[in-house]
Amino acid sequence: MAPPNLDPTSSTANVYAVLPGAESRQIERAHDAEIGATEMDKLVESEICKARELTLNIKETEDVCSDDIDVAVPPDGGWGWVIVFASFMCNLVVDGIIFSYGTFLEGIASEFGVTRAQAALVGSMMSGFYLIVGPFASAIANKFGFRLVAVVGALVGAAAFVVSSFASSVEFLCVTYGLIGGIGFGFIYVPSVITVGFYFEKWRALATGVGVCGSGIGTFLFAPMSKLLIDSMGWRHALLVQSAIVLSCAFFGMLFRPLKPTKLKALDEEEPELVMDASLLPAATVLQMEAALKYMPKHDHQSSISRVFASHHNPERLHLSDVYHTIGVPARAPFRAQLKEKRLSAPFVLLSERPKKCEEMHRPLYRDDIFFGQSLGRLPQYTSHTSVQYNLAVTRLPTKQDILEEKTHSCRLYPEAVKRALATLLDFSLLRSPTFLILAVGGFFTMMGFYVPFMYLVDRAADHMPKQTAVLLISSVGIANTLGRVLCGVLSSFPSVNALFVTNAALTIGGIATIVSGASLSQEYQFLYTVIFGLAISCFASLRSIIVVDLLGLERLTNAFGLLLLFQGVAAMIGAPLAGAFTDLTGSFDATFYLSGSMILISALMCYPLGWVNRWERRRKLEDA
């Protein structure tokens, strides 16, 4: 989305236009004193005349929206740290329970007289469905918000665990624990992962890193706790205890308060100028605006700098004519070049024709960077623009239908906000990209082997060390995973670090370590393996979004995220039961870990040439163009 543009020639009414990223050409900002105000006025007038041909028929939707434009500028603190805590706890509960399911295997298999592979299918279905439901939970959150989705997920998950405690067969558990419980966990997982990024910009990498560390801590805590509960009261009552813990995520979900957007609005009918509510902007953003004024043409600088600096001592709102020029500071790369990529249905709106009294709309998935959990310093869109300009550029406008539904509170089975989000998340045209196809298949193989050690590590070690010690192997993976995520967060803050190579190297080491993990079943050797494996999977989990952005661009991140979740969810459901079948056939765990390690190693080997494939694909597109 481009910044608001002002028609300075209008004398009877304020005419404002929000130019879409795909449908119009962006006016390059005047950053040289040689380009005068008259020439810029002509350019603006020309652009608005062209844009009027594309405008929506706003007269059909009177009383739909006001002259306000909502821009969510992350506050980088405040309530955001409460969001981080809630995200941490949700990740702790969800991943802690999923990764400790292996402690239930023996009890379920013996009670129902089934094989390990059949018992493993229950946990694998939960692991798979909580990933597969991700795109759908994201789309629903786009309409109804993170808070409602997380609370519903907690209620569904807790109910599934309660019903599962009365299971009469493995098939019963597959439906209640695996399918329904997985859907509930998916509804908790998505808000806990992406809501942190909505509140942080400068400190996004740190905040997201702290939130996802709950996964490793949960693995560390839940493995011995689940074993203790099963030994003391049986697996059925252990599920009841876990249901109460899952229900606590409803409280944490309530903490996912929507971020109040900054409003850009018209001041009055006589002055054709926009104003900004500076009180809603973070102090750092205001300072960025002030600093940016130094690069403006001299006449603009002298006319506006005093008013901008006075905003610190004056409750009067900041004039957006100043902000407009401020966020239009010349970028290192022309802004027009960044808008060539087609964006999904960003409508053109003439705000002067829109009535008053508009409801605030919060659509997190209308941001291109919502799934990017690392340092924004790696994004050229961020480093080459001011904070406000960046937030405007990565945010898409709601459609006309979206505005109507919000205003009229209409109840639809398939709302526009859900439809748009799913159209982006599940755009299968991305599969035509060789780069993405290799990345997706590689992720599929990784997830085939990902959950196998969590499922069978304790059973393999139980014959060679005390069971209480064997359970701590899962906890060791959790601690290593936590440390690895912190380390990856630090590495990712350096733009020169090749995230693809680091991930491939980590998976190569992790795959080989898994293959040879049965060479010795001594405590020292097994704990060494768990540390290596935990570090390896942390790189895969932490650097995935960076790899997608480096290869495909920020504008395809949401699309790639949705499709990757589908690939990884299906693989998660297949991997552990297949490995368990090998154990049942051979009577040994060696084949299980051979399969797991081989899948992880194959995924790494597939992705080593990915950089070359991506460069070839880009050259081919340039030649075709």
C-alpha positions as CSV (number, residue, x, y, z in Angstrom):
1,M,0.0,0.0,0.0
2,A,1.3,3.4,-0.8
3,P,1.1,6.4,1.5
4,P,-1.9,8.8,1.3
5,N,-1.7,11.3,-1.6
6,L,-3.1,14.8,-1.4
7,D,-4.7,16.7,-4.2
8,P,-3.6,20.3,-3.5
9,T,-5.7,21.7,-6.3
10,S,-9.1,21.0,-4.6
11,S,-10.6,24.1,-3.1
12,T,-14.1,22.9,-2.3
13,A,-13.5,19.6,-0.6
14,N,-10.7,17.5,0.7
15,V,-9.8,14.8,-1.8
16,Y,-7.5,12.1,-0.5
17,A,-6.5,9.0,-2.3
18,V,-4.9,5.8,-1.1
19,L,-3.0,4.3,-4.0
20,P,-2.9,0.5,-4.1
21,G,0.3,-1.3,-4.5
22,A,-0.7,-3.1,-7.7
23,E,-3.2,-0.9,-9.5
24,S,-1.4,2.4,-9.7
25,R,2.1,3.8,-10.1
26,Q,3.7,5.3,-7.1
27,I,4.7,8.9,-7.2
28,E,8.5,9.1,-6.6
29,R,9.1,11.7,-3.8
30,A,10.8,14.9,-4.5
31,H,14.1,14.8,-2.8
32,D,16.1,17.3,-4.8
33,A,15.6,21.0,-4.5
34,E,15.5,21.2,-8.3
35,I,12.0,19.6,-8.3
36,G,9.7,22.4,-7.4
37,A,6.3,22.4,-5.7
38,T,4.6,23.2,-9.0
39,E,6.0,20.2,-10.7
40,M,5.0,17.9,-7.8
41,D,1.5,19.3,-7.8
42,K,1.1,18.4,-11.5
43,L,2.4,14.9,-10.8
44,V,0.0,14.4,-8.0
45,E,-3.0,15.8,-10.0
46,S,-2.1,13.6,-12.9
47,E,-2.0,10.5,-10.7
48,I,-5.3,11.2,-9.1
49,C,-7.0,11.8,-12.4
50,K,-5.8,8.4,-13.5
51,A,-6.8,6.8,-10.3
52,R,-10.4,8.2,-10.5
53,E,-10.9,5.9,-13.4
54,L,-10.3,2.9,-11.1
55,T,-12.2,4.2,-8.1
56,L,-15.0,2.2,-6.4
57,N,-18.5,3.5,-6.5
58,I,-18.5,4.8,-3.0
59,K,-22.0,6.3,-3.4
60,E,-23.4,2.7,-3.2
61,T,-21.9,2.3,0.3
62,E,-22.9,5.5,2.1
63,D,-22.3,5.6,5.8
64,V,-19.8,2.8,5.4
65,C,-16.6,4.5,6.6
66,S,-15.1,7.8,7.7
67,D,-12.1,9.7,6.4
68,D,-9.9,7.7,8.7
69,I,-7.1,5.4,7.6
70,D,-6.0,2.9,10.3
71,V,-2.3,2.1,10.3
72,A,-1.1,-0.4,12.9
73,V,2.3,0.9,14.1
74,P,3.9,-1.5,16.5
75,P,4.6,0.1,19.9
76,D,7.7,-2.0,20.6
77,G,6.9,-2.4,24.3
78,G,4.1,-1.7,26.7
79,W,1.4,-4.3,26.5
80,G,3.5,-6.0,23.9
81,W,5.5,-7.7,26.7
82,V,2.3,-9.1,28.2
83,I,1.7,-10.6,24.7
84,V,5.2,-12.1,24.7
85,F,4.4,-13.7,28.1
86,A,1.1,-15.1,26.9
87,S,2.7,-16.4,23.7
88,F,5.5,-18.1,25.8
89,M,2.9,-19.9,27.9
90,C,0.8,-21.0,25.0
91,N,3.8,-22.4,23.2
92,L,4.9,-24.1,26.5
93,V,1.6,-25.9,26.9
94,V,1.0,-26.8,23.2
95,D,4.5,-28.0,22.3
96,G,5.2,-29.4,25.7
97,I,2.2,-31.8,25.4
98,I,2.8,-32.7,21.8
99,F,6.5,-33.5,22.2
100,S,5.9,-35.5,25.4
101,Y,3.3,-37.8,23.9
102,G,5.9,-40.6,23.7
103,T,5.5,-41.1,27.4
104,F,1.9,-42.3,26.7
105,L,2.8,-44.9,24.1
106,E,3.5,-47.8,26.4
107,G,0.3,-47.4,28.4
108,I,-2.0,-46.9,25.4
109,A,-0.5,-49.8,23.4
110,S,-0.7,-52.2,26.3
111,E,-4.2,-51.3,27.3
112,F,-5.7,-51.6,23.9
113,G,-3.4,-54.4,22.7
114,V,-2.1,-52.5,19.7
115,T,1.3,-52.0,18.1
116,R,3.5,-49.0,18.8
117,A,2.8,-47.8,15.2
118,Q,-0.9,-47.7,15.9
119,A,-0.5,-46.0,19.3
120,A,1.9,-43.5,17.7
121,L,-0.8,-42.6,15.1
122,V,-2.8,-40.9,17.8
123,G,0.0,-38.4,18.7
124,S,1.0,-38.0,15.0
125,M,-2.5,-37.0,14.1
126,M,-2.4,-34.3,16.7
127,S,1.0,-33.1,15.5
128,G,-0.3,-33.1,11.9
129,F,-3.6,-31.4,12.4
130,Y,-2.3,-28.7,14.6
131,L,-0.1,-27.7,11.6
132,I,-2.7,-28.4,8.8
133,V,-5.3,-26.2,10.5
134,G,-2.9,-23.3,10.7
135,P,-4.0,-21.6,7.4
136,F,-7.6,-21.8,8.4
137,A,-7.0,-20.6,11.9
138,S,-5.1,-17.7,10.5
139,A,-7.9,-16.8,8.2
140,I,-10.5,-16.9,11.0
141,A,-8.2,-14.8,13.2
142,N,-8.0,-12.3,10.4
143,K,-11.8,-11.7,10.8
144,F,-12.4,-12.3,14.5
145,G,-9.0,-11.5,16.1
146,F,-6.3,-13.5,17.9
147,R,-8.1,-13.4,21.2
148,L,-11.2,-15.2,20.2
149,V,-9.4,-17.8,18.2
150,A,-7.0,-18.7,21.0
151,V,-9.8,-18.9,23.6
152,V,-11.9,-21.2,21.3
153,G,-8.8,-23.3,20.7
154,A,-8.2,-23.7,24.4
155,L,-11.8,-24.7,25.0
156,V,-11.9,-27.2,22.1
157,G,-8.5,-28.7,23.2
158,A,-9.5,-29.1,26.8
159,A,-12.8,-30.7,25.9
160,A,-11.0,-33.1,23.5
161,F,-8.6,-34.2,26.3
162,V,-11.5,-34.8,28.7
163,V,-13.4,-36.9,26.2
164,S,-10.2,-38.8,25.3
165,S,-9.8,-39.9,28.9
166,F,-12.9,-42.1,28.4
167,A,-11.6,-43.7,25.1
168,S,-12.5,-47.3,24.4
169,S,-10.1,-47.8,21.5
170,V,-7.3,-46.3,19.5
171,E,-9.7,-45.2,16.8
172,F,-11.6,-43.3,19.4
173,L,-8.4,-41.5,20.5
174,C,-7.5,-40.7,16.9
175,V,-10.7,-38.8,16.5
176,T,-10.9,-37.1,19.9
177,Y,-7.2,-36.6,20.9
178,G,-5.7,-36.5,17.4
179,L,-8.2,-34.7,15.2
180,I,-10.2,-32.6,17.6
181,G,-7.3,-32.0,20.0
182,G,-5.1,-31.1,17.0
183,I,-7.6,-28.6,15.7
184,G,-7.8,-27.0,19.2
185,F,-4.0,-26.8,19.4
186,G,-3.8,-25.2,16.0
187,F,-6.2,-22.5,17.1
188,I,-3.9,-21.8,20.0
189,Y,-0.6,-22.1,18.1
190,V,-1.3,-19.6,15.3
191,P,-2.2,-16.6,17.5
192,S,0.7,-17.3,19.9
193,V,3.2,-17.3,17.0
194,I,2.1,-14.3,14.9
195,T,0.5,-11.9,17.4
196,V,4.0,-11.0,18.9
197,G,5.1,-9.6,15.6
198,F,2.0,-7.3,15.5
199,Y,3.3,-5.5,18.6
200,F,7.0,-5.3,17.9
201,E,9.2,-3.8,15.2
202,K,12.6,-2.8,16.4
203,W,12.6,-5.6,19.1
204,R,10.7,-8.2,17.0
205,A,13.5,-10.8,16.9
206,L,13.9,-10.6,20.6
207,A,10.2,-10.7,21.4
208,T,9.5,-13.5,19.0
209,G,12.5,-15.5,20.3
210,V,11.3,-15.2,23.9
211,G,7.8,-16.3,22.9
212,V,8.9,-19.4,20.9
213,C,11.3,-20.4,23.6
214,G,8.2,-21.7,25.4
215,S,8.4,-24.6,23.1
216,G,11.7,-25.8,24.4
217,I,10.9,-25.1,28.0
218,G,7.6,-26.9,27.6
219,T,9.4,-30.0,26.2
220,F,11.8,-29.8,29.2
221,L,9.0,-29.7,31.8
222,F,6.2,-31.8,30.3
223,A,8.2,-35.0,29.6
224,P,9.1,-35.8,33.2
225,M,5.8,-34.4,34.5
226,S,3.7,-36.6,32.1
227,K,5.7,-39.6,33.1
228,L,5.2,-38.9,36.8
229,L,1.4,-38.4,36.3
230,I,1.1,-41.7,34.3
231,D,3.1,-43.7,36.9
232,S,1.1,-42.3,39.8
233,M,-2.5,-42.2,38.4
234,G,-2.6,-43.8,34.9
235,W,-2.7,-42.3,31.5
236,R,-6.4,-41.5,31.6
237,H,-6.2,-39.4,34.7
238,A,-3.0,-37.8,33.3
239,L,-5.1,-36.6,30.3
240,L,-7.6,-35.0,32.7
241,V,-4.8,-33.1,34.4
242,Q,-3.4,-32.0,31.0
243,S,-6.9,-30.9,30.0
244,A,-6.9,-28.4,32.9
245,I,-3.5,-27.2,31.8
246,V,-4.8,-26.7,28.2
247,L,-7.8,-24.8,29.6
248,S,-5.4,-22.3,31.1
249,C,-4.5,-21.2,27.6
250,A,-8.0,-19.5,27.5
251,F,-6.7,-17.1,30.1
252,F,-3.5,-16.4,28.2
253,G,-5.5,-16.0,25.0
254,M,-7.5,-13.3,26.6
255,L,-4.3,-11.3,26.9
256,F,-4.0,-11.1,23.1
257,R,-5.5,-7.6,23.1
258,P,-6.0,-6.1,19.6
259,L,-3.4,-3.4,18.8
260,K,-5.1,0.0,18.5
261,P,-4.1,1.5,15.1
262,T,-2.7,5.0,14.5
263,K,-5.4,7.1,12.7
264,L,-4.7,9.3,9.8
265,K,-7.7,11.6,9.4
266,A,-8.9,14.9,7.8
267,L,-8.8,17.9,10.1
268,D,-11.6,20.0,8.5
269,E,-13.3,20.9,5.3
270,E,-11.5,24.1,4.6
271,E,-7.9,23.0,4.9
272,P,-7.0,20.4,2.4
273,E,-4.5,18.7,4.8
274,L,-4.3,15.5,6.6
275,V,-3.4,15.2,10.3
276,M,-2.0,12.4,12.4
277,D,-2.7,11.5,16.0
278,A,0.8,11.7,17.2
279,S,-0.1,10.5,20.7
280,L,-0.7,7.0,19.3
281,L,2.8,6.8,17.7
282,P,5.8,5.3,19.6
283,A,8.3,8.0,20.6
284,A,11.0,6.3,18.4
285,T,8.8,6.7,15.3
286,V,8.2,10.4,16.0
287,L,12.0,10.8,16.3
288,Q,12.5,9.1,13.0
289,M,10.1,11.5,11.4
290,E,11.9,14.4,12.9
291,A,15.3,13.1,11.7
292,A,13.9,12.5,8.2
293,L,12.9,16.1,7.8
294,K,16.6,17.0,7.5
295,Y,16.6,15.4,4.0
296,M,13.6,17.4,2.7
297,P,13.8,20.4,0.4
298,K,14.7,23.5,2.2
299,H,11.4,25.3,1.9
300,D,9.5,22.3,3.2
301,H,12.0,21.9,6.0
302,Q,11.7,25.5,7.2
303,S,7.9,25.5,7.0
304,S,7.2,22.4,9.0
305,I,10.1,21.5,11.3
306,S,8.9,23.8,14.1
307,R,5.4,22.3,14.0
308,V,6.7,18.8,14.1
309,F,9.0,19.5,17.0
310,A,6.3,21.4,18.8
311,S,4.2,18.2,18.9
312,H,6.1,17.0,21.9
313,H,4.8,19.9,23.9
314,N,1.5,20.5,22.2
315,P,-1.5,18.1,22.3
316,E,-2.4,19.3,18.8
317,R,-2.3,16.6,16.2
318,L,0.7,16.4,13.8
319,H,-0.1,17.6,10.3
320,L,0.1,14.7,7.9
321,S,1.3,17.0,5.1
322,D,4.5,17.0,7.1
323,V,4.3,13.3,7.8
324,Y,3.5,12.7,4.1
325,H,6.8,14.4,3.1
326,T,8.6,12.8,6.0
327,I,7.7,9.2,5.0
328,G,8.5,10.1,1.5
329,V,12.2,10.5,2.2
330,P,14.1,9.0,-0.7
331,A,14.8,5.3,-0.3
332,R,18.0,3.5,-1.3
333,A,15.9,1.8,-4.0
334,P,13.1,3.6,-5.8
335,F,9.8,3.0,-4.1
336,R,8.2,2.4,-7.5
337,A,10.3,-0.7,-8.1
338,Q,9.1,-2.3,-4.9
339,L,5.5,-2.0,-6.1
340,K,5.8,-4.0,-9.3
341,E,4.8,-7.2,-7.6
342,K,1.0,-7.9,-7.9
343,R,-0.8,-7.6,-4.6
344,L,-4.1,-9.2,-3.7
345,S,-7.1,-7.0,-4.2
346,A,-5.9,-3.7,-2.6
347,P,-8.9,-1.5,-3.6
348,F,-8.7,2.2,-4.6
349,V,-10.8,4.5,-2.4
350,L,-11.5,8.2,-2.7
351,L,-11.8,9.0,1.0
352,S,-13.4,12.4,0.4
353,E,-16.6,10.6,-0.7
354,R,-16.7,8.4,2.3
355,P,-19.1,9.3,5.1
356,K,-18.2,9.7,8.8
357,K,-18.3,7.1,11.6
358,C,-16.3,4.2,10.5
359,E,-15.6,1.2,12.7
360,E,-12.0,0.3,13.3
361,M,-10.9,-2.8,11.4
362,H,-8.1,-5.0,12.5
363,R,-6.9,-7.4,9.8
364,P,-3.5,-8.8,10.8
365,L,-3.1,-10.9,7.6
366,Y,-3.4,-7.8,5.5
367,R,0.3,-7.2,6.6
368,D,2.9,-8.9,4.4
369,D,5.3,-9.3,7.3
370,I,2.9,-10.8,9.8
371,F,4.7,-14.2,9.7
372,F,8.2,-12.8,9.8
373,G,9.5,-13.4,13.3
374,Q,13.1,-12.3,12.9
375,S,14.9,-8.9,12.8
376,L,13.3,-6.5,10.4
377,G,16.8,-5.2,9.7
378,R,17.1,-8.1,7.2
379,L,14.3,-6.6,5.1
380,P,15.2,-3.9,2.5
381,Q,11.7,-2.6,2.7
382,Y,12.4,-1.7,6.4
383,T,16.0,-0.5,6.2
384,S,15.3,1.8,3.3
385,H,12.2,3.5,4.8
386,T,11.0,5.2,7.9
387,S,8.8,3.3,10.3
388,V,5.5,4.8,9.2
389,Q,6.4,4.5,5.5
390,Y,7.3,0.8,6.0
391,N,4.0,0.1,7.8
392,L,2.0,1.7,5.1
393,A,4.0,-0.2,2.4
394,V,3.4,-3.7,3.9
395,T,-0.3,-3.2,4.8
396,R,-3.1,-3.8,2.3
397,L,-6.5,-2.0,2.5
398,P,-9.8,-3.8,3.2
399,T,-12.0,-4.3,0.2
400,K,-15.4,-2.6,-0.3
401,Q,-17.2,-5.8,0.7
402,D,-15.0,-6.1,3.8
403,I,-15.9,-2.6,4.9
404,L,-19.6,-3.3,4.3
405,E,-19.6,-6.5,6.4
406,E,-17.8,-4.7,9.3
407,K,-20.2,-1.8,9.3
408,T,-23.4,-3.8,9.0
409,H,-22.2,-6.6,11.3
410,S,-23.5,-9.0,8.8
411,C,-23.2,-12.7,9.7
412,R,-21.8,-14.7,6.8
413,L,-20.6,-18.3,6.5
414,Y,-17.6,-17.2,4.4
415,P,-16.7,-13.5,5.3
416,E,-14.6,-11.4,3.0
417,A,-11.8,-11.2,5.5
418,V,-11.6,-15.0,5.7
419,K,-11.9,-15.4,2.0
420,R,-9.1,-13.0,1.2
421,A,-6.8,-14.5,3.8
422,L,-7.4,-18.0,2.5
423,A,-6.9,-16.9,-1.0
424,T,-3.5,-15.6,0.0
425,L,-2.5,-18.5,2.3
426,L,-3.6,-21.2,-0.1
427,D,-2.6,-19.7,-3.5
428,F,-1.4,-22.9,-5.1
429,S,0.1,-21.0,-8.1
430,L,3.2,-20.8,-5.9
431,L,3.7,-24.5,-6.6
432,R,4.8,-23.5,-10.1
433,S,7.9,-22.0,-8.6
434,P,10.8,-24.5,-8.6
435,T,12.3,-22.7,-5.7
436,F,9.3,-23.1,-3.5
437,L,8.6,-26.6,-4.6
438,I,12.1,-27.8,-3.5
439,L,11.7,-25.9,-0.3
440,A,8.3,-27.5,0.4
441,V,9.4,-31.0,-0.4
442,G,12.5,-30.5,1.7
443,G,10.3,-29.4,4.6
444,F,8.1,-32.4,4.0
445,F,11.1,-34.8,4.4
446,T,12.3,-32.9,7.5
447,M,8.9,-33.3,9.2
448,M,8.8,-37.0,8.3
449,G,11.8,-37.5,10.7
450,F,11.2,-34.6,13.0
451,Y,8.8,-36.2,15.5
452,V,10.3,-39.7,15.5
453,P,13.0,-39.2,18.2
454,F,10.4,-37.5,20.5
455,M,8.1,-40.6,20.1
456,Y,10.6,-43.4,20.5
457,L,13.7,-42.1,22.3
458,V,12.5,-43.0,25.8
459,D,11.4,-46.5,24.8
460,R,14.7,-47.3,23.2
461,A,16.7,-46.0,26.2
462,A,14.5,-47.6,28.9
463,D,16.2,-51.0,28.6
464,H,19.6,-49.5,29.1
465,M,19.1,-46.8,31.8
466,P,16.5,-46.0,34.6
467,K,13.2,-44.9,33.1
468,Q,13.4,-41.6,35.1
469,T,16.7,-40.9,33.4
470,A,15.4,-42.0,30.0
471,V,12.6,-39.5,30.2
472,L,15.1,-36.7,30.8
473,L,16.4,-37.3,27.2
474,I,13.3,-35.5,25.9
475,S,13.9,-32.7,28.4
476,S,17.5,-32.5,27.1
477,V,16.2,-32.0,23.6
478,G,14.0,-29.2,24.9
479,I,16.8,-27.3,26.6
480,A,19.0,-27.6,23.5
481,N,16.1,-26.4,21.3
482,T,15.7,-23.4,23.5
483,L,19.4,-22.5,23.4
484,G,19.5,-23.1,19.7
485,R,16.6,-20.7,19.1
486,V,18.3,-18.0,21.1
487,L,21.5,-18.5,19.1
488,C,19.7,-18.5,15.8
489,G,18.0,-15.2,16.9
490,V,21.4,-13.7,17.4
491,L,22.8,-15.0,14.1
492,S,19.8,-13.8,12.2
493,S,20.3,-10.2,13.3
494,F,23.4,-10.2,11.0
495,P,22.2,-9.7,7.4
496,S,25.4,-11.3,6.1
497,V,24.5,-14.7,7.7
498,N,23.2,-17.1,5.1
499,A,20.2,-18.6,6.8
500,L,19.7,-21.3,4.1
501,F,23.3,-22.6,4.6
502,V,23.0,-22.6,8.4
503,T,19.8,-24.5,8.2
504,N,21.1,-27.1,5.7
505,A,24.3,-27.6,7.7
506,A,22.3,-28.0,11.0
507,L,19.9,-30.6,9.4
508,T,22.8,-32.5,7.8
509,I,24.5,-32.8,11.2
510,G,21.2,-33.6,12.9
511,G,20.3,-36.3,10.3
512,I,23.7,-38.0,10.6
513,A,23.6,-37.9,14.4
514,T,20.1,-39.5,14.3
515,I,21.3,-42.3,12.0
516,V,24.2,-43.1,14.3
517,S,22.4,-42.4,17.5
518,G,22.1,-46.2,18.2
519,A,25.8,-46.8,18.0
520,S,25.9,-46.6,21.8
521,L,23.1,-46.6,24.3
522,S,25.2,-45.3,27.2
523,Q,23.8,-42.3,29.0
524,E,26.6,-40.0,27.9
525,Y,26.2,-40.9,24.3
526,Q,22.4,-40.5,24.3
527,F,22.5,-37.2,26.0
528,L,25.1,-35.9,23.5
529,Y,22.8,-37.0,20.7
530,T,19.8,-35.2,22.2
531,V,21.8,-31.9,22.4
532,I,22.9,-32.2,18.8
533,F,19.4,-33.0,17.6
534,G,17.8,-30.2,19.7
535,L,20.2,-27.6,18.2
536,A,19.5,-28.9,14.7
537,I,15.8,-28.7,14.8
538,S,16.0,-25.2,16.4
539,C,17.7,-23.9,13.3
540,F,15.0,-25.4,11.1
541,A,12.2,-23.9,13.2
542,S,13.8,-20.4,13.7
543,L,15.2,-19.6,10.3
544,R,12.4,-20.8,8.1
545,S,10.7,-17.4,7.6
546,I,14.1,-15.8,6.7
547,I,14.7,-18.4,4.1
548,V,11.3,-17.9,2.5
549,V,11.8,-14.1,2.4
550,D,15.3,-14.4,1.0
551,L,14.2,-16.7,-1.8
552,L,10.7,-15.6,-2.6
553,G,10.3,-12.1,-1.2
554,L,8.3,-10.6,1.6
555,E,5.2,-10.4,-0.5
556,R,5.0,-14.2,-0.9
557,L,5.7,-15.0,2.8
558,T,2.1,-15.4,3.8
559,N,1.4,-17.6,0.8
560,A,4.4,-19.7,1.5
561,F,3.6,-20.0,5.2
562,G,0.2,-21.4,4.5
563,L,1.3,-24.0,2.0
564,L,4.3,-25.1,4.0
565,L,2.1,-25.8,7.0
566,L,0.0,-28.1,4.8
567,F,3.1,-30.0,3.6
568,Q,4.6,-30.3,7.1
569,G,1.3,-31.3,8.7
570,V,0.8,-34.2,6.3
571,A,4.4,-35.3,6.8
572,A,4.1,-35.1,10.6
573,M,1.1,-37.5,10.5
574,I,3.0,-40.1,8.4
575,G,6.5,-40.1,9.8
576,A,6.2,-41.5,13.4
577,P,3.7,-44.3,12.6
578,L,5.8,-45.3,9.6
579,A,8.9,-45.5,11.7
580,G,7.0,-47.4,14.4
581,A,5.9,-49.9,11.8
582,F,9.6,-50.5,11.0
583,T,10.2,-51.2,14.7
584,D,7.3,-53.7,14.8
585,L,8.6,-55.5,11.7
586,T,12.2,-55.7,12.8
587,G,11.9,-55.9,16.5
588,S,14.5,-53.2,16.9
589,F,14.6,-49.4,17.2
590,D,17.6,-49.1,14.9
591,A,15.5,-49.1,11.7
592,T,13.2,-46.4,13.2
593,F,16.1,-44.0,13.8
594,Y,17.7,-44.9,10.4
595,L,14.5,-43.8,8.7
596,S,14.2,-40.6,10.7
597,G,17.8,-39.6,10.2
598,S,17.7,-40.4,6.5
599,M,14.6,-38.2,6.0
600,I,16.2,-35.3,7.7
601,L,19.5,-35.8,5.8
602,I,17.7,-36.0,2.4
603,S,15.8,-32.8,3.2
604,A,19.1,-31.0,3.8
605,L,20.8,-32.4,0.6
606,M,17.8,-31.4,-1.5
607,C,18.1,-27.8,-0.3
608,Y,21.8,-27.2,-0.8
609,P,21.4,-26.2,-4.5
610,L,18.3,-24.1,-3.6
611,G,20.3,-20.8,-3.9
612,W,21.4,-21.7,-7.4
613,V,17.9,-22.8,-8.4
614,N,16.5,-19.5,-7.2
615,R,19.0,-17.4,-9.2
616,W,18.2,-19.5,-12.3
617,E,14.5,-19.0,-11.7
618,R,14.9,-15.2,-11.4
619,R,17.0,-15.0,-14.6
620,R,14.4,-17.0,-16.4
621,K,11.7,-14.6,-15.3
622,L,13.7,-11.6,-16.4
623,E,14.3,-13.2,-19.8
624,D,10.6,-14.0,-20.2
625,A,9.6,-10.5,-19.3
